[in-house]
Amino acid sequence: MRVLTVLGADNFTFMTGGNPLTGQSGSSYSQNSFVTDVLNISSGIPSSGMVNGGNVTINDDSNSKILTPDSSGNITASDGVKDIITLSKSDISSGAYSINNFNTSEDTLKFTGVTGGSGNTLNELDGDNLYGEAISVQYNPFQGSLLVNFGNDNQDNAVYLTISGVSDASEVAVILA
């Protein structure tokens, strides 16, 4: 693990996806919004100690960012940003995962390390074998969310993903890699 301490960071402007030296615009953030929106630390800047916000990759597209689950299995997408929510076989090895604030018109769900399956939307993956077992995609009308069941872990517990606020799996764009 690497630790970075930046003195006076509360006075900085943090830019992603741009290069001010060449005139390429990007997205600018205050220290607090950089921590919560880019580094995916929902609790904000810690008053002491360290906080793990999960893996974040800042790519060359200033209008999108890649998100992975935090240590609790949660992912919160950002409004107005093309989030690429990435899940690998190791991310989905056990437990429950949830995506909040998913916007079907701007966000994408990406599965990496896929051993099977085909399709461009989540409904096309229903019944496909992505990580060793056939997945099941269904709408939960009681919670107003999509439920993606990946099967069971090695202790026979269900492994699943909930996408809150989304009712139509055909509107969830997916990438298989």
Secondary structure, 3 states (H helix, E strand, C coil): CCCCCCCCHHHCCEEECCECCCCECCEEECHHHHHHHHCCCCCCCCCCCCCCCCCEECCCCCCEEEECCCCCCEEECCCCCEEEEEEECCCCCCCEEEEECCCCCCCEEEEECCCCCCCCEHHHHCCCECCCCECEEEEECCCCEEEEEEEECCCCCEEEEEEECCCCHHHCEEEEC
